[in-house]
């Protein structure tokens, strides 16, 4: 930043049980936060029905959280300087619990959307600061292990969200998807305060960059709204989407110019001068966008075209955490000795393999065939976050870790939203194309088509019913082919990302220790 920060107060790493409890508390807070970004997705029909609005209006429950969260995350570095890491983290957890309670008690959709926006905003600093505090709890040699603990929660929570949300909605009632945050938050806050209240970071008064903040809200809010509502409003055929796109691009241009010339910028863009930061952060963001887009696509396809229930689709996604939990500590303990660029390359190769396997699915694929790539994907996830976080934060001074973590997490969250929008839009577009191509082949010269129609006629189906059945089969095959296209293209993109990782400089003496410089 432009102003000189006071000397960083060095705190020794936590030892024994204190370190274990600190890891549990910080991971629980992270898990609760990430879970809430996806837990409401499957509960939307129930929420909309209870509050008397359409499901389309109900999507604002997700949109409001995502927009507010995306705005708050990059502010972490600025707010940490003013209030301190521990105080800001505690405030984030406590306000998150209060806003969760208010969400569950909301009497109508307008109130619920307002409380969800509040929940998203106060949740912003929680993930970057849990990362920074966790790094400060471990000795430099075990920084990789700290990141292993942290990354497991960040990767497993988005997959668990829909599964847990569906079960709670089906068996209890939708407000409980918000109420479950309260006991988790109380435990996380109590343990965190007991262990960390004497380990506060140095603070100094930084003038509030009001113009930078306003521009950030403007362009990030417009971008997030465009991504969330684009598919529903038919993208650039809608005047509303075009307006949001223009506002976002112009707002971003003004934001860049202002932040790069202001003495006290609200977001520390000078981090992008560091090759390891931008190569690591961009590789993480693009890979996470690909990963998240496919996490959304697979259950969509299973439920809409393969006859799976929400719970069965959740069961297909759940095993992704098994091998991730097994391999993450191994990666964490060895990342200081082995070049993290090698680990990240291995992760991208395994992701590409998994997506290539999925690109060969057909409509006859059984449960076991579909679940095998999901299990293998756990290996890729274990080797994904830890090396890339190590690269991104390597060589940074302690006081810059929260700002770097906030900015890199902002890129990751935004890329996740973009991945979801792009994937679902391309899926529908490719399905429309395949439907047109397949429909052309259904004529009197096609023996398979004529025999299928004859068989349906023989079973007593009328002409309209026969055409309806044939159209349903064509639709199913069209979406199957579109799904294969997305998986195959994603596999290629993961391979193309590998050179980006190798743009980062190798760290002398093992990068794992440098990544955790924030601790010491």
Wavefront OBJ file of the C-alpha trace (Angstrom):
o trace
v 0.000 0.000 0.000
v 1.047 3.584 -0.359
v 1.309 4.256 3.379
v 3.914 2.638 5.555
v 2.372 0.109 7.883
v 3.662 -0.208 11.422
v 6.068 -3.034 12.153
v 4.344 -6.417 11.980
v 3.953 -8.077 15.377
v 5.501 -11.546 15.162
v 3.572 -14.285 16.967
v 5.016 -17.759 17.541
v 3.117 -20.689 15.959
v 0.485 -22.441 18.081
v 1.495 -25.770 19.614
v -0.203 -29.126 20.210
v -3.911 -29.085 21.089
v -4.182 -25.304 20.585
v -3.113 -25.689 16.944
v -5.576 -28.552 16.400
v -8.474 -26.580 17.911
v -7.473 -23.459 15.952
v -7.510 -25.471 12.719
v -10.936 -26.966 13.571
v -12.451 -23.549 14.400
v -11.109 -21.754 11.318
v -12.006 -24.658 9.012
v -15.531 -24.816 10.476
v -16.058 -21.104 9.780
v -14.773 -21.532 6.208
v -16.966 -24.610 5.671
v -20.057 -22.760 6.950
v -19.323 -19.818 4.649
v -18.663 -21.822 1.453
v -21.604 -24.138 2.189
v -23.961 -21.158 2.234
v -22.999 -20.182 -1.308
v -24.584 -23.398 -2.635
v -26.903 -24.791 0.056
v -29.936 -22.699 -1.015
v -29.774 -23.831 -4.673
v -31.866 -26.986 -4.245
v -34.210 -25.338 -1.718
v -35.364 -22.581 -4.097
v -38.686 -24.232 -5.078
v -39.608 -24.708 -1.388
v -38.546 -21.158 -0.420
v -40.394 -19.599 -3.386
v -43.528 -21.648 -2.698
v -43.582 -20.790 1.018
v -43.089 -17.058 0.397
v -45.556 -16.913 -2.500
v -43.251 -15.874 -5.357
v -42.100 -17.497 -8.617
v -38.924 -19.609 -8.718
v -37.421 -16.979 -11.054
v -37.862 -14.321 -8.342
v -36.531 -16.850 -5.849
v -33.147 -16.983 -7.628
v -32.428 -13.582 -6.054
v -31.813 -15.540 -2.828
v -28.638 -16.858 -4.497
v -27.848 -13.743 -6.555
v -28.009 -11.292 -3.623
v -25.554 -13.401 -1.570
v -23.137 -13.801 -4.504
v -23.132 -10.092 -5.433
v -22.576 -8.852 -1.862
v -19.912 -11.492 -1.195
v -17.990 -10.673 -4.382
v -17.914 -6.980 -3.394
v -16.752 -7.640 0.187
v -13.948 -10.183 -0.428
v -11.401 -7.821 -2.094
v -11.924 -5.278 0.718
v -10.334 -7.694 3.217
v -6.823 -6.212 3.017
v -8.072 -2.639 3.558
v -10.357 -3.583 6.492
v -7.617 -5.699 8.114
v -5.309 -2.676 8.253
v -7.975 -0.637 10.040
v -9.397 -3.222 12.456
v -6.904 -6.110 12.718
v -7.168 -9.718 11.523
v -8.674 -11.249 14.669
v -11.236 -8.507 15.359
v -12.374 -8.461 11.733
v -12.650 -12.263 11.601
v -14.667 -12.362 14.836
v -16.980 -9.595 13.581
v -17.452 -11.496 10.319
v -18.407 -14.773 12.082
v -20.771 -13.114 14.610
v -22.530 -10.955 11.997
v -22.798 -14.036 9.751
v -24.634 -15.906 12.525
v -26.991 -12.969 13.148
v -27.765 -12.559 9.434
v -28.319 -16.351 9.126
v -30.887 -16.189 11.950
v -32.606 -13.236 10.238
v -32.690 -15.168 6.910
v -34.471 -18.094 8.598
v -36.983 -15.740 10.257
v -37.654 -13.666 7.082
v -41.449 -13.250 6.624
v -41.325 -12.449 2.890
v -39.033 -12.639 -0.140
v -37.975 -8.960 -0.070
v -36.755 -9.275 3.519
v -35.030 -12.593 2.807
v -33.146 -11.107 -0.171
v -32.031 -8.128 1.948
v -30.782 -10.419 4.762
v -29.040 -12.716 2.232
v -27.210 -9.672 0.801
v -26.162 -8.727 4.355
v -25.043 -12.317 4.977
v -22.967 -12.321 1.768
v -21.316 -9.006 2.606
v -20.328 -9.825 6.210
v -19.057 -13.235 5.023
v -16.528 -11.543 2.695
v -13.469 -11.319 4.994
v -14.037 -14.746 6.584
v -12.335 -16.960 3.985
v -9.201 -14.822 3.341
v -8.704 -14.217 7.089
v -9.211 -17.878 8.008
v -6.391 -18.567 5.526
v -4.132 -15.899 7.046
v -4.839 -16.919 10.676
v -4.325 -20.597 9.890
v -0.932 -19.853 8.304
v 0.048 -17.923 11.453
v -0.790 -20.993 13.589
v 1.733 -23.295 11.912
v 5.557 -23.172 11.702
v 6.905 -22.299 8.262
v 7.903 -25.908 7.556
v 4.279 -27.033 8.001
v 2.626 -24.244 5.986
v 1.578 -26.767 3.348
v -0.212 -28.853 5.974
v -2.096 -25.736 7.122
v -3.245 -25.117 3.559
v -4.241 -28.795 3.229
v -6.619 -28.467 6.190
v -8.038 -25.242 4.779
v -8.445 -26.432 1.182
v -10.343 -29.597 2.131
v -13.203 -27.522 3.532
v -13.164 -25.135 0.543
v -13.422 -28.000 -1.962
v -15.829 -30.339 -0.151
v -18.351 -27.672 0.978
v -19.679 -26.705 -2.512
v -20.380 -30.383 -3.207
v -21.963 -30.990 0.215
v -24.163 -27.863 -0.013
v -26.838 -29.161 -2.406
v -26.858 -32.597 -0.716
v -27.312 -31.165 2.785
v -29.708 -28.457 1.571
v -31.909 -31.021 -0.172
v -32.025 -33.297 2.858
v -32.872 -30.451 5.284
v -35.582 -29.075 2.964
v -37.141 -32.535 2.444
v -36.970 -33.688 6.067
v -37.201 -30.532 8.234
v -37.941 -27.137 6.607
v -35.979 -24.618 4.524
v -35.261 -22.054 7.337
v -33.018 -24.699 8.913
v -30.510 -24.371 6.035
v -29.741 -20.998 7.672
v -30.253 -21.962 11.333
v -27.553 -24.699 11.173
v -24.955 -21.924 10.829
v -25.638 -20.686 14.371
v -24.206 -23.599 16.451
v -21.247 -23.922 14.040
v -20.609 -20.175 14.263
v -20.809 -20.119 18.073
v -18.221 -22.929 18.356
v -15.930 -21.321 15.726
v -16.164 -17.856 17.341
v -15.613 -19.105 20.903
v -12.528 -21.180 20.048
v -11.091 -18.488 17.759
v -11.410 -15.769 20.409
v -9.909 -17.980 23.133
v -6.869 -18.841 21.012
v -6.281 -15.730 18.931
v -7.421 -12.633 20.893
v -3.856 -12.025 22.111
v -2.451 -12.542 18.596
v -3.962 -9.454 16.971
v -2.209 -7.983 13.934
v -0.934 -4.390 13.914
v -3.458 -1.781 12.762
v -3.158 1.741 11.395
v -5.737 4.287 10.279
v -6.017 4.292 6.504
v -8.245 6.942 4.895
v -11.376 5.379 3.374
v -11.152 5.400 -0.413
v -14.848 6.236 -0.932
v -14.622 6.662 -4.719
v -12.691 3.395 -5.143
v -15.246 1.609 -2.955
v -18.182 3.054 -4.930
v -16.583 2.027 -8.247
v -15.899 -1.481 -6.875
v -19.560 -1.870 -5.826
v -20.699 -0.567 -9.222
v -18.649 -2.785 -11.538
v -18.604 -5.970 -9.435
v -22.331 -5.682 -8.676
v -23.149 -5.133 -12.377
v -20.913 -8.033 -13.478
v -22.367 -10.438 -10.915
v -25.964 -9.478 -11.779
v -25.196 -9.918 -15.484
v -23.755 -13.393 -14.885
v -26.623 -14.495 -12.642
v -29.481 -13.160 -14.773
v -27.933 -13.543 -18.260
v -29.278 -17.007 -19.089
v -32.743 -16.193 -17.792
v -32.940 -12.949 -19.854
v -31.368 -14.449 -23.034
v -28.054 -12.647 -22.598
v -27.292 -9.802 -25.027
v -30.753 -9.961 -26.600
v -31.882 -8.240 -23.391
v -31.457 -4.472 -22.952
v -31.017 -5.041 -19.197
v -28.026 -7.385 -19.733
v -26.436 -5.023 -22.292
v -26.789 -2.133 -19.813
v -25.226 -4.179 -16.998
v -22.339 -5.209 -19.293
v -21.625 -1.603 -20.312
v -21.807 -0.369 -16.700
v -19.495 -3.196 -15.593
v -16.857 -2.563 -18.292
v -16.880 1.244 -17.905
v -16.937 0.956 -14.085
v -13.989 -1.470 -14.175
v -11.964 0.867 -16.419
v -12.537 3.828 -14.062
v -11.826 1.583 -11.033
v -8.462 0.480 -12.488
v -7.350 4.028 -13.253
v -8.456 5.315 -9.829
v -6.941 2.497 -7.773
v -3.613 2.622 -9.595
v -3.247 6.382 -8.997
v -4.820 6.805 -5.517
v -2.498 7.065 -2.485
v -4.731 4.840 -0.332
v -6.438 2.369 -2.700
v -9.214 0.204 -1.289
v -7.841 -2.803 -3.241
v -4.069 -3.345 -3.495
v -3.668 -3.869 -7.261
v 0.133 -3.529 -6.949
v 0.087 -7.254 -6.052
v -0.284 -7.948 -9.774
v 3.276 -6.684 -10.267
v 4.385 -9.985 -8.709
v 4.640 -12.729 -11.322
v 3.898 -15.527 -8.844
v 0.810 -13.740 -7.568
v -0.838 -13.146 -10.940
v 0.138 -16.487 -12.498
v -1.019 -18.421 -9.410
v -4.200 -16.383 -8.899
v -5.240 -16.509 -12.581
v -4.502 -20.254 -12.871
v -6.540 -20.874 -9.689
v -9.437 -18.716 -10.897
v -9.722 -20.221 -14.395
v -9.321 -23.798 -13.115
v -11.911 -23.185 -10.372
v -14.301 -21.696 -12.948
v -13.955 -24.869 -15.073
v -14.312 -27.105 -12.015
v -17.359 -25.246 -10.657
v -19.086 -25.115 -14.060
v -18.810 -28.899 -14.313
v -19.912 -29.374 -10.675
v -23.143 -27.559 -11.652
v -23.540 -29.329 -15.016
v -23.264 -32.971 -13.904
v -26.209 -32.981 -11.418
v -28.279 -30.837 -13.841
v -27.858 -33.423 -16.585
v -28.498 -36.345 -14.208
v -31.713 -34.838 -12.832
v -33.170 -33.443 -16.060
v -32.266 -36.173 -18.549
v -31.219 -39.322 -16.663
v -34.098 -39.570 -14.176
v -32.004 -39.079 -11.013
v -33.509 -37.481 -7.915
v -31.700 -34.581 -6.173
v -30.487 -36.985 -3.456
v -29.201 -39.540 -6.004
v -27.386 -36.771 -7.918
v -25.894 -35.653 -4.600
v -24.691 -39.217 -3.949
v -22.874 -39.155 -7.310
v -21.100 -35.907 -6.314
v -20.338 -36.768 -2.663
v -17.415 -39.275 -3.113
v -15.304 -36.478 -4.631
v -14.086 -35.715 -1.098
v -12.858 -39.228 -0.247
v -9.472 -39.219 -1.994
v -9.146 -35.433 -1.515
v -9.242 -35.905 2.276
v -6.733 -38.768 2.047
v -4.197 -37.047 -0.246
v -4.435 -33.419 0.991
v -2.283 -33.954 4.139
v 0.306 -35.800 1.995
v 0.471 -32.843 -0.411
v 0.595 -30.399 2.500
v 3.532 -32.141 4.159
v 5.576 -32.474 0.944
v 4.821 -29.202 -0.899
v 7.850 -27.497 0.719
v 10.163 -30.193 -0.683
v 8.625 -30.677 -4.149
v 8.120 -27.873 -6.668
v 4.435 -26.852 -6.297
v 4.315 -26.248 -10.066
v 4.753 -30.018 -10.551
v 1.857 -30.752 -8.193
v -0.416 -28.202 -9.919
v 0.485 -29.717 -13.321
v -0.404 -33.194 -12.039
v -3.738 -31.835 -10.733
v -4.644 -30.321 -14.115
v -3.700 -33.571 -15.912
v -5.981 -35.594 -13.606
v -8.823 -33.048 -14.038
v -8.383 -33.386 -17.831
v -8.478 -37.207 -17.549
v -11.670 -37.103 -15.428
v -13.424 -34.747 -17.851
v -12.299 -36.814 -20.848
v -13.805 -39.924 -19.173
v -17.068 -38.031 -18.673
v -17.045 -36.875 -22.306
v -17.514 -40.554 -23.270
v -20.741 -41.008 -21.263
v -23.925 -42.055 -23.075
v -27.576 -42.307 -22.000
v -27.057 -45.968 -21.012
v -24.346 -45.063 -18.448
v -25.075 -46.700 -15.086
v -24.434 -45.397 -11.537
v -20.981 -47.033 -11.254
v -19.786 -45.697 -14.634
v -20.809 -42.159 -13.665
v -19.345 -42.287 -10.133
v -15.837 -43.607 -11.051
v -14.585 -40.282 -12.557
v -16.005 -38.467 -9.496
v -13.901 -40.626 -7.161
v -10.766 -40.067 -9.289
v -11.456 -36.302 -9.269
v -10.679 -36.314 -5.534
v -6.993 -36.841 -6.400
v -7.000 -33.766 -8.657
v -8.661 -31.677 -5.938
v -6.037 -32.646 -3.342
v -3.224 -31.472 -5.650
v -5.088 -28.327 -6.769
v -5.513 -25.713 -4.041
v -2.442 -26.238 -1.853
v 0.279 -25.845 -4.546
v -1.545 -22.947 -6.232
v -2.082 -21.069 -2.943
v 1.602 -21.726 -2.162
v 2.626 -20.189 -5.506
v 0.211 -17.227 -5.185
v 1.286 -16.191 -1.661
v 4.980 -17.053 -1.987
v 7.453 -14.334 -1.087
v 4.855 -11.892 0.273
v 5.523 -9.919 3.454
v 3.276 -10.806 6.430
v 1.120 -7.676 6.318
v 0.185 -8.277 2.659
v -1.136 -11.840 3.095
v -4.774 -10.793 3.895
v -4.906 -8.419 0.892
v -3.382 -11.061 -1.425
v -5.679 -13.781 -0.087
v -8.717 -11.494 -0.441
v -7.867 -10.522 -4.012
v -7.084 -14.085 -5.136
v -10.292 -15.382 -3.490
v -12.255 -12.610 -5.223
v -10.902 -13.786 -8.593
v -11.781 -17.398 -7.697
v -15.363 -16.566 -6.594
v -15.995 -14.401 -9.682
v -14.563 -17.129 -11.943
v -16.885 -19.654 -10.282
v -19.906 -17.474 -11.134
v -18.642 -16.996 -14.703
v -17.990 -20.733 -15.063
v -21.558 -21.555 -14.018
v -23.125 -18.995 -16.410
v -20.928 -19.891 -19.383
v -21.317 -23.660 -18.881
v -25.129 -23.684 -18.586
v -25.536 -21.270 -21.536
v -23.195 -23.266 -23.794
v -24.935 -26.485 -22.720
v -28.326 -25.201 -23.901
v -26.866 -23.743 -27.122
v -25.043 -26.949 -28.025
v -28.174 -29.006 -27.234
v -30.226 -26.802 -29.606
v -27.614 -27.338 -32.347
v -27.517 -31.124 -31.820
v -31.339 -31.256 -31.723
v -31.518 -29.566 -35.149
v -28.896 -31.932 -36.574
v -30.568 -35.068 -35.169
v -34.052 -33.929 -36.252
v -32.791 -33.678 -39.861
v -31.952 -37.388 -39.851
v -35.483 -38.461 -38.862
v -37.154 -39.185 -42.216
v -38.545 -42.050 -44.276
v -35.042 -43.049 -45.390
v -33.903 -43.663 -41.782
v -34.669 -47.307 -40.943
v -34.094 -46.872 -37.187
v -36.523 -43.922 -37.032
v -39.238 -45.588 -39.123
v -39.038 -48.863 -37.149
v -39.220 -46.950 -33.825
v -42.323 -45.067 -35.046
v -43.895 -48.291 -36.304
v -43.258 -49.944 -32.934
v -44.899 -47.074 -31.060
v -47.888 -47.110 -33.452
v -48.268 -50.843 -32.890
v -48.456 -50.206 -29.129
v -51.466 -47.940 -29.609
v -49.766 -44.518 -29.651
v -51.425 -41.813 -31.788
v -49.432 -39.791 -34.336
v -48.949 -36.841 -31.933
v -47.917 -39.187 -29.118
v -45.408 -40.935 -31.390
v -43.851 -37.614 -32.406
v -43.796 -36.514 -28.759
v -41.919 -39.686 -27.751
v -39.458 -39.321 -30.637
v -38.886 -35.650 -29.748
v -38.199 -36.599 -26.108
v -35.602 -39.148 -27.271
v -34.004 -36.562 -29.578
v -33.934 -34.048 -26.693
v -32.276 -36.594 -24.403
v -29.610 -37.430 -26.988
v -29.091 -33.717 -27.809
v -28.371 -32.870 -24.171
v -26.176 -35.966 -23.850
v -24.079 -34.807 -26.826
v -23.994 -31.233 -25.447
v -22.819 -32.584 -22.069
v -20.066 -34.547 -23.814
v -19.010 -31.389 -25.702
v -18.683 -29.343 -22.486
v -16.722 -32.075 -20.701
v -14.359 -32.530 -23.661
v -13.759 -28.781 -24.090
v -13.122 -28.439 -20.328
v -10.539 -31.256 -20.488
v -8.684 -29.415 -23.289
v -8.792 -26.120 -21.339
v -7.243 -27.788 -18.263
v -4.339 -28.965 -20.441
v -3.929 -25.448 -21.899
v -3.710 -24.011 -18.346
v -0.553 -25.969 -17.510
v 1.915 -23.491 -19.140
v 0.417 -20.661 -17.024
v 1.549 -22.426 -13.834
v 5.106 -22.647 -15.175
v 5.277 -18.867 -15.630
v 5.649 -18.648 -11.832
v 9.201 -18.445 -10.522
v 10.494 -21.403 -8.479
v 11.005 -20.535 -4.811
v 14.476 -21.007 -3.328
v 14.550 -23.358 -0.386
v 11.032 -24.681 -0.906
v 7.990 -22.589 -1.647
v 5.880 -24.017 1.115
v 7.679 -22.057 3.775
v 7.617 -18.821 1.811
v 3.890 -19.111 1.283
v 3.393 -18.960 4.981
v 5.574 -15.971 5.586
v 2.407 -14.337 6.879
v 2.826 -16.252 10.069
v 6.202 -15.141 11.183
l 1 2 3 4 5 6 7 8 9 10 11 12 13 14 15 16 17 18 19 20 21 22 23 24 25 26 27 28 29 30 31 32 33 34 35 36 37 38 39 40 41 42 43 44 45 46 47 48 49 50 51 52 53 54 55 56 57 58 59 60 61 62 63 64 65 66 67 68 69 70 71 72 73 74 75 76 77 78 79 80 81 82 83 84 85 86 87 88 89 90 91 92 93 94 95 96 97 98 99 100 101 102 103 104 105 106 107 108 109 110 111 112 113 114 115 116 117 118 119 120 121 122 123 124 125 126 127 128 129 130 131 132 133 134 135 136 137 138 139 140 141 142 143 144 145 146 147 148 149 150 151 152 153 154 155 156 157 158 159 160 161 162 163 164 165 166 167 168 169 170 171 172 173 174 175 176 177 178 179 180 181 182 183 184 185 186 187 188 189 190 191 192 193 194 195 196 197 198 199 200 201 202 203 204 205 206 207 208 209 210 211 212 213 214 215 216 217 218 219 220 221 222 223 224 225 226 227 228 229 230 231 232 233 234 235 236 237 238 239 240 241 242 243 244 245 246 247 248 249 250 251 252 253 254 255 256 257 258 259 260 261 262 263 264 265 266 267 268 269 270 271 272 273 274 275 276 277 278 279 280 281 282 283 284 285 286 287 288 289 290 291 292 293 294 295 296 297 298 299 300 301 302 303 304 305 306 307 308 309 310 311 312 313 314 315 316 317 318 319 320 321 322 323 324 325 326 327 328 329 330 331 332 333 334 335 336 337 338 339 340 341 342 343 344 345 346 347 348 349 350 351 352 353 354 355 356 357 358 359 360 361 362 363 364 365 366 367 368 369 370 371 372 373 374 375 376 377 378 379 380 381 382 383 384 385 386 387 388 389 390 391 392 393 394 395 396 397 398 399 400 401 402 403 404 405 406 407 408 409 410 411 412 413 414 415 416 417 418 419 420 421 422 423 424 425 426 427 428 429 430 431 432 433 434 435 436 437 438 439 440 441 442 443 444 445 446 447 448 449 450 451 452 453 454 455 456 457 458 459 460 461 462 463 464 465 466 467 468 469 470 471 472 473 474 475 476 477 478 479 480 481 482 483 484 485 486 487 488 489 490 491 492 493 494 495 496 497 498 499 500 501 502 503 504 505 506 507 508 509 510 511 512 513 514 515 516 517 518 519 520
